[in-house]
């Protein structure tokens, strides 16, 4: 269950999201708040969009890593497929919670892509991903959080350090992320309508 203090915090975030006029800032604020509420080191926002040929794609809109990062604003477009974690969440509407990205059971449809880790000397361990929905309950995007830390302000210094301090996301984190994701979906939809 969500504690009262958290409910109030979510309410404040919802008001802040609905007041934000700049869509890039809005997307960054969504990821930052999701990370702070769950003490996540890293977070990403994917938007479900129509591609050039009318097929649905995922646009990788924001990525943040580390306590001080507000996030590179990305525009990369990814194919929509159940084999990626974000694609699986976008297509299934399920929340995915993974204790260790490098130990996903063989029978899962999705796989973890380690290319970011390899390029940046990072270690993705725990993962939590939830769908964002609009007011008609249609999925409009995905929020993905990585590496739950003891404190949000803690900087992960190395893969070994990550191994020793990062913990799994829990049910409370999932509830909080789903609450924020629904507010975020509606806020993004309202921006699109303006």
Residue pairs with C-beta under 8 A, 6 or more apart in sequence:
1 172
1 175
2 10
2 172
2 175
2 176
2 179
6 37
6 176
9 37
10 37
10 176
10 179
10 180
10 183
13 33
13 180
13 183
14 183
14 187
16 29
17 26
17 29
17 30
17 183
17 184
17 187
18 187
18 190
20 26
20 29
20 187
21 191
23 188
23 191
24 73
26 187
26 188
26 191
27 45
27 61
27 62
27 71
27 73
27 188
28 62
28 64
28 70
28 71
28 73
30 45
30 62
30 143
30 180
30 184
30 187
30 188
31 43
31 44
31 45
31 62
31 64
31 71
31 143
32 43
32 64
32 70
32 71
33 180
34 40
34 43
34 143
34 145
34 177
34 180
34 181
34 184
35 41
35 42
35 43
35 64
35 145
35 152
36 152
37 173
37 176
37 177
37 180
38 128
38 145
38 148
38 169
38 173
38 176
38 177
39 148
39 149
39 150
39 151
39 152
40 128
40 145
40 146
40 147
40 148
40 149
40 152
41 65
41 66
41 67
41 146
41 147
41 148
41 149
41 154
41 156
41 162
41 166
42 63
42 64
42 65
42 66
42 122
42 124
42 145
42 146
42 147
43 62
43 63
43 64
43 143
43 144
43 145
43 146
44 60
44 62
44 63
44 64
44 86
44 143
44 144
44 146
45 61
45 62
45 141
45 142
45 143
45 144
46 58
46 59
46 60
46 61
46 78
46 86
46 90
46 141
46 142
46 143
46 144
47 58
47 59
47 61
47 140
47 141
47 188
48 56
48 57
48 58
48 80
48 90
48 139
48 140
48 141
48 142
49 56
49 57
49 58
49 59
49 77
50 56
50 57
51 57
51 77
55 80
56 80
57 77
57 78
57 79
57 80
58 77
58 78
58 79
58 80
58 86
58 87
58 90
58 141
58 142
59 75
59 76
59 77
59 78
60 74
60 75
60 76
60 77
60 78
61 73
61 74
61 75
61 141
62 71
62 72
62 73
62 74
63 71
63 72
63 74
64 70
64 71
64 72
65 122
66 155
66 156
67 152
67 153
67 154
67 155
78 84
78 86
78 87
79 87
80 87
80 90
80 91
81 87
81 91
82 88
82 91
82 92
82 109
82 110
83 109
83 110
83 111
84 110
84 111
84 113
85 96
85 98
85 110
85 112
85 127
85 129
85 144
86 129
86 142
86 144
87 110
88 94
88 96
88 109
88 110
89 95
89 96
89 129
89 130
89 131
89 142
89 144
90 131
90 139
90 141
90 142
93 131
93 139
94 131
95 128
95 129
95 130
95 131
95 174
95 177
95 178
96 110
96 127
96 128
96 129
97 127
97 128
97 168
97 169
97 174
98 104
98 112
98 126
98 127
98 128
99 125
99 126
99 168
100 125
100 126
101 112
101 114
101 124
101 125
101 126
101 127
101 146
102 112
102 114
102 124
102 125
104 110
104 111
104 112
112 124
112 127
114 124
116 122
116 124
117 123
117 124
117 159
121 158
121 159
122 156
122 159
122 162
123 147
123 156
123 158
123 159
123 162
123 163
124 146
124 147
125 146
125 147
125 162
125 163
125 166
126 146
126 147
126 148
126 166
126 167
126 168
126 169
127 144
127 145
127 146
127 169
128 144
128 145
128 148
128 169
128 173
128 174
128 177
129 142
129 143
129 144
129 145
130 142
130 143
130 174
130 177
130 178
130 181
131 139
131 141
131 142
131 181
132 139
132 140
132 141
132 142
132 143
132 181
132 182
132 184
132 185
132 188
133 139
133 140
133 181
133 182
133 185
134 140
134 185
134 186
134 188
134 189
135 186
135 189
140 185
140 188
140 189
141 184
141 185
141 188
143 177
143 180
143 181
143 184
145 169
145 173
145 177
147 156
147 162
147 166
148 166
148 167
148 168
148 169
148 173
149 156
149 165
149 166
149 167
150 165
150 167
154 165
156 162
156 165
156 166
